[in-house]
Amino acid sequence: MNRPSGTEIQENTVNTSLRRYFVPLSCCAVACLLTACATNRAESLRASASRLDDASSRFSSEIQYQGDDGRRGRVSRDAEQLAQAAHNFEHALDRGDSRDNVAADYRRVADGYEQLQGQLADEGYAAQNRQVLTDFDRVTTAYRDVEAGMSRR
């Protein structure tokens, strides 16, 4: 009758221990990876929201600085509303507001962006001023990053 050696007994003990803890350890590893991905995604969205807040505030200030004729006044009000919505959205993310509150703030940002974009396109306003288009491109880039972040959320 062959009796297992001391080394074989140790290997069997190690293998049994590994099998017993493999599933819980695997679950922990997966949970850590998912948490890291969710955290990175949330950080990316917050960074995009911050860029949108900065770009829309700057755009609003530049439009207001240009004066207030009839058409420009409407664009200025829309730019100010977008800047405020972007600011509120960024703070909702920073505070860790509920998913519903963040979604509502995002909807106000999206509505404000669409309204402002429409105003700039109406009657060729932006075509009269190439700098406005360049400045609004920064807002658009930041907005699209936020939009992508919200769709991944």
C-alpha positions, 0 to 999 in steps of 0.5 A, a space after each residue: 500500500 502506497 502512502 502519500 509522502 509529506 510533499 503530496 499531502 501538502 500539495 493536496 492541502 494547498 489545492 483544497 484550500 485554493 479550490 475552497 477560496 477560489 470562487 470568493 476570491 474571484 468574485 472579489 476581484 471582479 467586484 473590484 474591477 467593476 468598481 474601478 470601471 464605474 469610478 473611472 466612468 464617473 470621474 470621466 463624466 465629472 471631468 466632462 461636466 467641468 469642461 462644459 461648465 467652463 466652456 459654456 460660462 466663457 461662451 456666455 461671457 463672450 457673447 454678453 461682452 459683444 453687446 445686446 442687439 435684438 438677435 444677440 440678446 436672445 443668443 446671450 440669454 440662451 448662452 446664459 441659461 446653458 451656462 447655468 444648466 451646465 453649472 447645476 449639472 456639474 454640482 449635481 454630479 459633485 454632490 452625488 445626487 440621485 440618478 433621477 436628479 442628475 438625469 433631470 439636470 442633464 436634460 436641462 443642459 441638453 435642452 439649453 444646448 439645442 436651444 442655443 445651437 438653434 439660435 446660432 444657426 437661425 438667420 446665419 448669426 454665427 456665419 457673421 462672426 467666425 469667432 462665435 463659431 470657434 468659441 461654440 465649438 469648445 462648448 459643443 466638444 464638451 457637450 458631446 463628451 458629457 452626452 457620451 458619458 451620460 449614455 454610458 452611465 
